[in-house]
Amino acid sequence: MNRYRWLLVGITLVAAGFRFYGFWWGYPYSFHGDESFVFTMTQRLDQRFRETGSWNPQVSTYGSLPFYVLWITWRFAEWLVDTLGNPFGIDSAPIMLIGRLISASLGTLTVPALYLLGTRLWSPKIGLLGAAFLAVAVSPLRESHFYAVDTMMVFWAVLAMAFAAGVLQEGRRRDYLLTGTLSGLSLSTKAAGLPLLVPLVTSHLLRVGAFSLRPFKIDVRRAFDRRLGLMLGIALGLFLLINPWPIVDARNYWARNANYALATQFDVVRGAYRPFYTMHFEHTLPYLYLITNTIFWGLGPALEAVALIGLVYSIRKAWLGDKRDLLVLAWVIPYGLIVGSWYAKFVRYVLPLLPFLSLLAARWLVPWASHPVSWRKWLARALIAVTLVTTTFYALAYMNIYRQPDTRLQALRWIRENIPPGSTILVERDSTLKFNQLPTRYKMPQYRIKVLDHYGQVEQTDPQFFNPTPPPPDQVREELYSSLEGVDYIIISDTWMGRYLELPDLFPVEHEFYTRLRNGELGFRLIKTFKVYPEFLGIRIIDDNAELTFRLFDHPWIYVFKRVEQ
């Protein structure tokens, strides 16, 4: 084994350490809204199969593959526990931990997959540095802690691009077959994998000389042959084999106004529907928000800077005729243009860009690190060192979140120990906190729970959930202030308060209410807060301005207010 492979083994072990560390965090509760959704729908699929024999997940927001992988693995683990006679002292295999093991495994394997891509296109040095950047990048390791399907989709996409590089470089039938297969798996995981067909086709067009960027031309006569048809046929055929429901169950698959429906979620991300859980994206600018927020917090400032320079460098190289750069850009640019234009800019939507941006950073730095001009060589090497050190520090700091109990679990323990039984607690309807389920989910029936529901009584299947009409201000004011009657404690997160405090122009009544609550003007005093930040060696990284779900799913603020007036 040559030294590059030994280094890759070490880098992969580092990636595994970051991704597997704390995968049990939050157990037995899942606080990631999308992960909880996948677990719930998988359990429903299992029940449906037992009752009717149906394999239909009845979900179109994601492909069927992540449900099948989790379901089969979970059931196998259950069988294994039963067969071995409960050797670990557990009654069953928890679906939450099984899902996170899958996600962490695929997140780790994405690192050597990126090395393969970089090596095939350029050199082992570029592949190795790109893999090292990805191993310590925060967003990829963070998402690997949750089974929210994005990590699986990215793994298939990076591996598909590695074999598309084989199509470009050698044009072997095996590479065509594997590129089509892996593209089909990516598309079967999430519809966001659809733009992967662009580099898939591009690899073939460049191979047969049917496409050039300057001058721009496509030779249609040379473009279409059996190899392209085979590759596309496998990709689309595998998608329909795994996910036949767009045809077999078209009515439900293409349904609208349902949270599980692809058409509805597409309307949500592009802003045609604007449910309350996306309102923090009001006044955010397309594309600029990705650079200043989601990619910034996902990679850290140093890695983002060299990645964006690497992107520009790669565009220049592609313009000058480098087919290898053009292949990578055939994914990065179409996907970036699509996701950057969306109204909803959740942090995990940029995850499919980050491995390729990491690789393009290495693609720029490695040649400069061997530049004959001394100052350029040493500047590039200094940039590599600074980027690796600061990004690794950020990753180690982020592990502080998983080194201790989630703030919601800390709050639950504090509630049991400090709030007298029989107290009335006002909480909010909140898809991640779920303190409205204190008596049932958290087994705390000794408290009376009063729920402040910002959706009112609107059900998720109602169109108003997705495109709500705000009630009149007087009605909002009445509901908010009357909710305080008879309440002893208020326990909330920054789910709603954070959103309303940032939008006084759109929600003046809510802004006034939460401002007065926070300032102690409503007869309640803030007596306890729970918060964890990324922190390492005494240096704390304050990420309160990061996109809300970046904070909300694993390190939200929790606030406890107590009535002080008599």
C-alpha positions as CSV (number, residue, x, y, z in Angstrom):
1,M,0.0,0.0,0.0
2,N,1.6,3.3,-1.0
3,R,1.8,6.3,1.3
4,Y,-1.2,8.0,-0.2
5,R,-3.4,5.1,0.7
6,W,-2.0,5.0,4.2
7,L,-2.7,8.7,4.5
8,L,-6.2,8.1,3.2
9,V,-6.8,5.5,5.8
10,G,-5.8,8.0,8.5
11,I,-8.0,10.7,7.1
12,T,-10.9,8.3,6.9
13,L,-10.4,7.3,10.5
14,V,-10.5,11.0,11.5
15,A,-13.7,11.4,9.5
16,A,-15.2,8.3,11.2
17,G,-14.2,9.7,14.6
18,F,-16.0,12.9,14.0
19,R,-19.1,11.3,12.5
20,F,-19.5,8.4,15.0
21,Y,-18.7,10.4,18.1
22,G,-21.9,11.0,20.0
23,F,-24.2,9.3,17.4
24,W,-26.3,8.3,20.5
25,W,-26.7,11.9,21.4
26,G,-30.3,12.8,22.5
27,Y,-31.3,9.1,22.8
28,P,-34.1,8.1,23.2
29,Y,-35.5,11.2,21.6
30,S,-34.9,12.6,18.1
31,F,-34.9,16.4,18.1
32,H,-34.2,16.7,14.3
33,G,-37.5,17.3,12.6
34,D,-36.6,15.7,9.3
35,E,-35.0,12.7,11.0
36,S,-38.1,12.2,13.2
37,F,-40.2,12.3,10.1
38,V,-38.1,9.5,8.4
39,F,-38.3,7.3,11.6
40,T,-42.1,7.8,11.8
41,M,-42.7,7.0,8.2
42,T,-40.4,3.9,8.3
43,Q,-42.3,2.6,11.3
44,R,-45.6,3.1,9.5
45,L,-44.2,1.3,6.4
46,D,-43.3,-1.6,8.6
47,Q,-46.8,-1.7,10.1
48,R,-48.4,-1.4,6.6
49,F,-46.3,-4.2,5.3
50,R,-47.3,-6.5,8.1
51,E,-50.9,-5.7,7.7
52,T,-51.3,-5.5,3.9
53,G,-48.0,-6.5,2.3
54,S,-47.5,-3.1,0.7
55,W,-44.0,-1.7,0.2
56,N,-45.3,1.8,-0.5
57,P,-43.8,4.3,1.9
58,Q,-46.5,6.8,0.9
59,V,-44.0,9.6,0.9
60,S,-42.7,11.6,-2.1
61,T,-40.6,14.2,-0.4
62,Y,-37.9,11.6,-0.4
63,G,-37.3,8.6,-2.6
64,S,-38.1,5.1,-1.3
65,L,-34.5,4.0,-0.9
66,P,-33.7,5.6,2.5
67,F,-36.8,4.1,3.9
68,Y,-36.0,0.6,2.6
69,V,-32.4,0.7,3.7
70,L,-33.4,1.8,7.3
71,W,-36.4,-0.6,7.4
72,I,-34.4,-3.7,6.3
73,T,-31.4,-2.9,8.4
74,W,-33.6,-2.2,11.5
75,R,-35.5,-5.5,11.0
76,F,-32.2,-7.4,10.5
77,A,-30.8,-5.9,13.7
78,E,-34.1,-6.9,15.5
79,W,-33.7,-10.4,14.2
80,L,-30.1,-10.5,15.3
81,V,-30.9,-9.4,18.8
82,D,-33.6,-12.0,19.1
83,T,-31.3,-14.7,17.6
84,L,-28.4,-14.0,19.9
85,G,-30.6,-13.9,23.0
86,N,-30.4,-10.3,23.9
87,P,-26.6,-10.2,24.5
88,F,-26.4,-6.4,25.1
89,G,-29.2,-6.3,27.6
90,I,-31.6,-4.5,25.3
91,D,-35.1,-5.6,24.3
92,S,-34.8,-4.5,20.7
93,A,-32.7,-2.6,18.2
94,P,-33.6,1.1,18.4
95,I,-34.5,2.5,15.0
96,M,-32.9,5.8,15.9
97,L,-29.5,4.3,16.6
98,I,-29.7,2.1,13.5
99,G,-30.5,5.1,11.3
100,R,-27.6,7.1,12.8
101,L,-25.2,4.3,12.3
102,I,-26.1,4.1,8.6
103,S,-25.8,7.9,8.2
104,A,-22.4,8.0,10.0
105,S,-21.1,5.1,7.9
106,L,-22.1,6.7,4.6
107,G,-20.8,10.1,5.7
108,T,-17.5,8.5,6.5
109,L,-17.4,6.5,3.2
110,T,-18.0,9.8,1.3
111,V,-14.4,10.8,2.2
112,P,-12.6,8.0,0.3
113,A,-15.2,8.4,-2.5
114,L,-14.1,12.0,-2.9
115,Y,-10.4,10.9,-2.9
116,L,-11.3,8.5,-5.7
117,L,-12.9,11.3,-7.7
118,G,-10.0,13.7,-7.1
119,T,-7.4,11.0,-8.0
120,R,-9.2,10.0,-11.2
121,L,-9.5,13.6,-12.4
122,W,-6.2,15.1,-11.2
123,S,-3.9,13.4,-8.8
124,P,-3.7,11.5,-5.5
125,K,-2.4,14.7,-3.8
126,I,-5.5,16.7,-4.8
127,G,-7.8,13.8,-3.9
128,L,-6.1,13.4,-0.6
129,L,-6.3,17.1,0.3
130,G,-9.9,17.3,-0.8
131,A,-10.7,14.3,1.3
132,A,-8.9,15.9,4.3
133,F,-11.0,19.0,4.0
134,L,-14.2,17.1,3.8
135,A,-13.2,14.9,6.8
136,V,-13.2,17.9,9.1
137,A,-15.8,20.1,7.5
138,V,-18.6,20.8,10.0
139,S,-21.8,20.5,8.0
140,P,-21.0,17.1,6.6
141,L,-20.0,15.7,10.0
142,R,-23.0,17.3,11.6
143,E,-25.5,15.9,9.2
144,S,-23.9,12.4,9.6
145,H,-25.2,12.5,13.2
146,F,-28.8,12.3,11.9
147,Y,-30.6,10.0,9.5
148,A,-32.2,12.7,7.4
149,V,-31.3,11.1,3.9
150,D,-29.1,14.0,2.7
151,T,-25.9,12.2,3.7
152,M,-27.0,9.1,1.8
153,M,-27.8,11.1,-1.3
154,V,-24.5,12.8,-1.2
155,F,-22.6,9.5,-0.9
156,W,-24.2,8.1,-4.0
157,A,-23.6,11.4,-5.9
158,V,-19.9,11.6,-5.0
159,L,-19.4,8.0,-6.0
160,A,-21.4,8.5,-9.2
161,M,-19.1,11.4,-10.1
162,A,-16.0,9.3,-9.4
163,F,-17.2,6.8,-12.1
164,A,-18.3,9.6,-14.4
165,A,-14.7,10.6,-14.2
166,G,-13.9,7.1,-15.4
167,V,-16.3,7.7,-18.3
168,L,-14.5,10.9,-19.2
169,Q,-11.0,9.5,-18.9
170,E,-11.3,6.0,-20.2
171,G,-14.8,5.4,-21.5
172,R,-15.0,1.8,-20.2
173,R,-18.4,0.0,-20.3
174,R,-18.0,-0.7,-16.6
175,D,-17.8,3.0,-15.8
176,Y,-20.9,3.7,-17.8
177,L,-22.8,0.9,-15.9
178,L,-21.6,2.1,-12.5
179,T,-22.3,5.8,-13.2
180,G,-25.8,5.0,-14.2
181,T,-26.4,2.7,-11.2
182,L,-25.1,5.2,-8.7
183,S,-27.0,8.1,-10.2
184,G,-30.1,6.0,-10.0
185,L,-29.5,5.3,-6.3
186,S,-28.9,9.0,-5.6
187,L,-32.1,9.9,-7.4
188,S,-33.9,7.2,-5.5
189,T,-32.8,8.8,-2.3
190,K,-34.0,12.3,-2.9
191,A,-35.3,14.3,-5.8
192,A,-32.4,16.8,-5.4
193,G,-30.3,14.1,-7.0
194,L,-32.0,14.9,-10.4
195,P,-29.3,17.5,-11.5
196,L,-26.8,14.7,-11.3
197,L,-28.0,13.7,-14.8
198,V,-26.2,16.8,-16.1
199,P,-22.7,15.7,-15.3
200,L,-23.6,12.2,-16.2
201,V,-24.5,13.2,-19.7
202,T,-21.6,15.7,-19.8
203,S,-19.1,13.0,-19.0
204,H,-20.2,11.1,-22.1
205,L,-20.4,14.2,-24.4
206,L,-16.9,15.2,-23.4
207,R,-15.6,11.6,-23.9
208,V,-16.9,11.4,-27.5
209,G,-16.0,14.9,-28.3
210,A,-19.6,16.0,-28.8
211,F,-19.4,19.0,-26.6
212,S,-17.1,22.0,-26.2
213,L,-17.5,25.2,-24.1
214,R,-15.4,27.5,-26.2
215,P,-16.7,27.7,-28.9
216,F,-19.9,26.4,-27.5
217,K,-21.2,23.5,-29.5
218,I,-23.0,20.2,-29.2
219,D,-22.6,17.7,-31.9
220,V,-25.9,15.9,-31.8
221,R,-24.9,13.2,-34.3
222,R,-22.0,12.1,-32.1
223,A,-23.7,12.7,-28.8
224,F,-26.2,9.8,-28.8
225,D,-25.1,6.3,-28.8
226,R,-25.7,3.0,-27.0
227,R,-23.4,3.8,-24.1
228,L,-25.3,7.0,-23.2
229,G,-28.6,5.3,-23.6
230,L,-27.4,2.5,-21.4
231,M,-26.2,4.9,-18.7
232,L,-29.4,7.0,-18.7
233,G,-31.6,3.9,-19.0
234,I,-30.0,2.3,-15.9
235,A,-30.3,5.5,-13.9
236,L,-33.9,6.1,-14.7
237,G,-34.8,2.4,-14.7
238,L,-33.3,1.8,-11.3
239,F,-35.2,4.8,-10.0
240,L,-38.5,3.4,-11.2
241,L,-37.6,0.0,-9.9
242,I,-37.0,1.2,-6.4
243,N,-39.5,4.0,-6.5
244,P,-42.4,3.0,-8.9
245,W,-44.9,5.1,-6.9
246,P,-45.0,8.1,-9.3
247,I,-46.7,5.8,-11.7
248,V,-48.3,3.1,-9.5
249,D,-49.6,5.5,-6.9
250,A,-49.7,8.7,-8.9
251,R,-52.6,10.2,-7.0
252,N,-50.9,10.2,-3.7
253,Y,-47.4,10.7,-5.0
254,W,-48.2,13.9,-6.8
255,A,-50.7,15.1,-4.1
256,R,-50.6,18.7,-2.9
257,N,-51.2,20.3,0.4
258,A,-49.7,17.5,2.4
259,N,-46.4,17.5,4.3
260,Y,-45.2,14.3,2.7
261,A,-45.8,15.4,-0.9
262,L,-43.1,16.4,-3.3
263,A,-45.2,18.9,-5.1
264,T,-46.1,20.7,-1.9
265,Q,-42.5,20.8,-0.6
266,F,-41.3,22.1,-3.9
267,D,-43.8,25.0,-3.6
268,V,-42.4,25.5,0.0
269,V,-38.7,25.7,-1.0
270,R,-39.4,28.1,-3.9
271,G,-41.6,30.3,-1.8
272,A,-45.0,29.8,-3.5
273,Y,-46.1,28.4,-0.1
274,R,-44.7,30.2,2.9
275,P,-45.6,28.2,6.1
276,F,-44.5,29.8,9.4
277,Y,-41.5,27.4,9.7
278,T,-39.9,29.1,6.7
279,M,-40.6,32.7,7.7
280,H,-37.0,33.4,8.9
281,F,-36.0,33.4,5.3
282,E,-37.9,36.6,4.6
283,H,-35.6,39.4,3.5
284,T,-32.8,37.0,2.8
285,L,-31.1,37.4,-0.6
286,P,-30.8,34.6,-3.2
287,Y,-27.2,33.2,-3.5
288,L,-25.7,35.7,-1.2
289,Y,-27.3,34.0,1.8
290,L,-25.6,30.7,0.9
291,I,-22.2,32.4,0.9
292,T,-22.7,34.5,4.0
293,N,-24.6,32.0,6.1
294,T,-25.1,28.4,5.2
295,I,-21.8,27.6,3.5
296,F,-20.0,29.9,5.9
297,W,-21.2,28.1,9.0
298,G,-21.1,24.7,7.2
299,L,-17.4,25.0,6.3
300,G,-16.0,27.7,8.4
301,P,-14.4,30.9,7.0
302,A,-11.0,29.5,5.9
303,L,-12.3,26.5,4.1
304,E,-15.1,28.5,2.5
305,A,-12.7,31.2,1.3
306,V,-10.3,28.7,-0.4
307,A,-13.3,26.7,-1.8
308,L,-14.7,29.8,-3.5
309,I,-11.3,30.8,-4.9
310,G,-11.0,27.2,-6.1
311,L,-14.4,27.4,-7.7
312,V,-13.4,30.5,-9.6
313,Y,-10.1,28.9,-10.5
314,S,-11.9,25.8,-11.8
315,I,-14.3,28.0,-13.9
316,R,-11.3,29.6,-15.5
317,K,-9.7,26.3,-16.2
318,A,-12.9,24.9,-17.7
319,W,-13.2,28.1,-19.9
320,L,-9.7,27.4,-21.1
321,G,-10.7,23.9,-22.1
322,D,-10.0,21.6,-19.2
323,K,-12.7,18.8,-19.4
324,R,-12.0,17.6,-15.8
325,D,-13.0,20.9,-14.3
326,L,-16.0,21.1,-16.6
327,L,-17.3,17.7,-15.3
328,V,-17.2,18.9,-11.7
329,L,-18.8,22.2,-12.6
330,A,-21.5,20.4,-14.4
331,W,-22.8,19.4,-10.9
332,V,-21.7,22.4,-8.8
333,I,-23.1,25.2,-11.0
334,P,-26.5,23.7,-11.9
335,Y,-27.2,22.5,-8.4
336,G,-25.9,25.8,-6.9
337,L,-28.0,27.9,-9.2
338,I,-31.1,25.9,-8.3
339,V,-30.7,25.7,-4.5
340,G,-29.4,29.3,-4.3
341,S,-32.5,30.7,-5.9
342,W,-34.9,29.0,-3.4
343,Y,-36.8,31.0,-0.9
344,A,-36.2,28.3,1.8
345,K,-32.4,28.1,2.4
346,F,-32.1,25.4,5.0
347,V,-28.5,24.6,5.9
348,R,-28.7,20.9,4.8
349,Y,-29.7,22.0,1.2
350,V,-26.1,23.0,0.5
351,L,-24.7,19.7,1.7
352,P,-24.5,18.2,-1.8
353,L,-22.2,21.1,-2.8
354,L,-19.7,20.8,0.1
355,P,-17.7,17.7,-1.0
356,F,-17.1,19.2,-4.4
357,L,-16.2,22.6,-3.1
358,S,-13.7,20.9,-0.8
359,L,-12.2,19.1,-3.8
360,L,-12.0,22.4,-5.8
361,A,-10.2,24.0,-2.9
362,A,-7.6,21.3,-3.1
363,R,-7.6,21.5,-6.9
364,W,-6.4,25.1,-6.6
365,L,-4.1,24.8,-3.7
366,V,-2.1,21.7,-4.6
367,P,-0.6,22.9,-7.9
368,W,0.3,26.2,-6.2
369,A,2.0,24.3,-3.4
370,S,4.5,23.0,-6.0
371,H,4.8,26.3,-7.9
372,P,8.3,27.2,-9.1
373,V,7.9,30.7,-7.7
374,S,8.9,30.4,-4.1
375,W,6.5,32.9,-2.5
376,R,3.5,31.4,-4.3
377,K,4.5,27.9,-3.2
378,W,4.9,28.9,0.5
379,L,1.7,31.0,0.5
380,A,-0.2,28.0,-0.8
381,R,1.3,25.7,1.8
382,A,0.5,28.2,4.5
383,L,-3.1,28.4,3.3
384,I,-3.4,24.6,3.4
385,A,-2.0,24.5,6.9
386,V,-4.2,27.4,8.2
387,T,-7.3,25.9,6.5
388,L,-6.8,22.4,7.9
389,V,-5.9,23.7,11.4
390,T,-8.8,26.2,11.7
391,T,-11.4,23.8,10.2
392,T,-10.3,21.0,12.5
393,F,-10.5,23.3,15.4
394,Y,-14.1,24.2,14.4
395,A,-14.9,20.5,14.1
396,L,-13.5,19.8,17.5
397,A,-15.4,22.8,18.9
398,Y,-18.6,21.5,17.4
399,M,-18.1,18.1,19.1
400,N,-18.8,20.0,22.4
401,I,-22.5,19.8,21.4
402,Y,-22.3,16.0,21.5
403,R,-20.1,15.8,24.5
404,Q,-23.0,16.7,26.8
405,P,-26.7,16.2,27.1
406,D,-28.9,18.1,24.7
407,T,-30.3,21.3,26.1
408,R,-33.8,19.9,25.9
409,L,-32.7,17.0,28.1
410,Q,-31.0,19.3,30.5
411,A,-34.2,21.4,30.7
412,L,-36.3,18.2,31.3
413,R,-34.2,17.3,34.3
414,W,-34.3,20.8,35.6
415,I,-38.1,20.8,35.3
416,R,-38.5,17.6,37.3
417,E,-36.1,18.9,40.0
418,N,-37.3,22.5,40.3
419,I,-40.9,23.0,39.2
420,P,-43.5,21.9,41.8
421,P,-46.0,19.3,40.7
422,G,-49.4,20.7,39.7
423,S,-47.8,23.8,38.2
424,T,-49.3,25.1,35.0
425,I,-46.7,25.5,32.3
426,L,-47.2,27.4,29.0
427,V,-45.3,25.9,26.1
428,E,-45.5,26.3,22.3
429,R,-46.4,23.9,19.6
430,D,-42.9,23.2,18.4
431,S,-41.8,20.3,16.1
432,T,-38.4,20.0,17.8
433,L,-39.0,20.9,21.4
434,K,-42.3,19.0,21.7
435,F,-42.7,20.2,25.4
436,N,-46.5,20.2,24.7
437,Q,-46.1,16.4,25.1
438,L,-44.6,16.6,28.6
439,P,-47.2,14.3,30.1
440,T,-46.9,11.6,27.3
441,R,-43.6,11.8,25.4
442,Y,-41.6,12.8,28.4
443,K,-43.6,11.0,31.1
444,M,-44.3,14.0,33.2
445,P,-48.1,13.9,34.0
446,Q,-47.6,15.9,37.2
447,Y,-47.8,19.2,35.3
448,R,-50.7,21.0,33.6
449,I,-49.7,22.0,30.1
450,K,-51.1,24.9,28.2
451,V,-50.1,25.2,24.6
452,L,-49.6,28.3,22.6
453,D,-50.2,27.2,19.0
454,H,-48.9,29.6,16.4
455,Y,-50.7,27.6,13.7
456,G,-54.0,27.8,15.6
457,Q,-56.0,24.7,15.0
458,V,-55.0,24.3,11.4
459,E,-54.1,20.7,10.4
460,Q,-51.1,19.9,8.3
461,T,-53.3,18.6,5.5
462,D,-55.0,22.0,5.3
463,P,-53.7,24.4,2.6
464,Q,-53.5,27.1,5.2
465,F,-50.7,25.3,7.0
466,F,-48.5,25.8,3.9
467,N,-49.8,29.2,2.9
468,P,-51.4,30.6,6.0
469,T,-53.4,33.8,6.1
470,P,-52.3,35.8,9.1
471,P,-55.2,36.5,11.4
472,P,-56.1,40.1,12.3
473,P,-53.7,41.8,14.7
474,D,-56.3,42.2,17.4
475,Q,-57.0,38.5,17.3
476,V,-53.3,37.7,17.5
477,R,-52.9,40.1,20.5
478,E,-55.9,38.5,22.3
479,E,-54.6,35.0,21.8
480,L,-51.1,35.8,22.9
481,Y,-51.9,37.7,26.0
482,S,-54.8,35.5,27.1
483,S,-52.5,32.5,26.9
484,L,-50.7,33.9,30.0
485,E,-53.8,33.5,32.2
486,G,-53.3,31.0,35.0
487,V,-49.8,30.2,34.0
488,D,-47.0,29.6,36.5
489,Y,-44.1,29.0,34.2
490,I,-43.3,29.6,30.5
491,I,-40.8,27.2,28.8
492,I,-39.9,28.0,25.2
493,S,-37.1,27.6,22.8
494,D,-35.9,30.1,20.1
495,T,-38.0,28.3,17.5
496,W,-40.7,31.0,17.4
497,M,-39.2,33.8,19.5
498,G,-36.1,34.0,17.3
499,R,-38.2,34.2,14.2
500,Y,-40.6,36.9,15.4
501,L,-37.9,39.1,17.0
502,E,-36.2,39.3,13.6
503,L,-39.4,40.3,11.7
504,P,-41.0,43.3,13.4
505,D,-42.3,44.6,10.1
506,L,-44.2,41.4,9.3
507,F,-45.3,40.3,12.8
508,P,-45.5,43.5,14.9
509,V,-47.8,42.0,17.5
510,E,-45.7,38.9,18.0
511,H,-42.5,41.0,18.1
512,E,-44.0,43.2,20.8
513,F,-45.2,40.2,22.8
514,Y,-41.8,38.4,22.8
515,T,-39.9,41.6,23.4
516,R,-42.0,42.4,26.5
517,L,-41.7,38.8,27.7
518,R,-37.9,38.8,27.4
519,N,-37.7,42.2,29.1
520,G,-39.8,41.0,32.1
521,E,-42.8,43.3,31.3
522,L,-45.5,40.6,31.3
523,G,-45.3,39.5,34.9
524,F,-42.7,36.8,34.2
525,R,-39.0,36.8,34.9
526,L,-36.4,34.8,33.1
527,I,-35.0,32.4,35.7
528,K,-33.1,29.8,33.7
529,T,-31.6,29.3,30.3
530,F,-30.0,26.3,28.6
531,K,-27.6,26.7,25.8
532,V,-24.5,24.9,24.3
533,Y,-22.1,26.4,21.8
534,P,-19.3,25.0,19.8
535,E,-16.3,25.3,22.1
536,F,-12.8,24.0,22.4
537,L,-9.8,24.9,24.6
538,G,-11.9,27.6,26.2
539,I,-12.7,29.3,22.9
540,R,-16.4,29.6,22.2
541,I,-17.9,30.0,18.8
542,I,-21.0,32.1,18.9
543,D,-23.3,31.0,16.1
544,D,-26.5,32.8,17.0
545,N,-26.7,34.3,13.5
546,A,-26.4,30.9,11.8
547,E,-29.5,29.7,9.9
548,L,-32.1,28.7,12.5
549,T,-32.2,24.9,11.8
550,F,-28.4,24.8,12.1
551,R,-28.9,25.7,15.7
552,L,-32.3,24.4,16.4
553,F,-31.8,20.7,15.7
554,D,-28.9,20.1,18.0
555,H,-28.1,23.2,20.2
556,P,-31.2,25.5,20.6
557,W,-31.7,28.0,23.3
558,I,-34.2,27.0,26.0
559,Y,-35.8,29.7,28.2
560,V,-37.7,29.2,31.5
561,F,-39.8,32.1,32.8
562,K,-41.5,32.2,36.1
563,R,-44.5,34.3,37.2
564,V,-43.5,37.0,39.6
565,E,-46.7,39.0,39.9
566,Q,-49.3,38.1,42.5
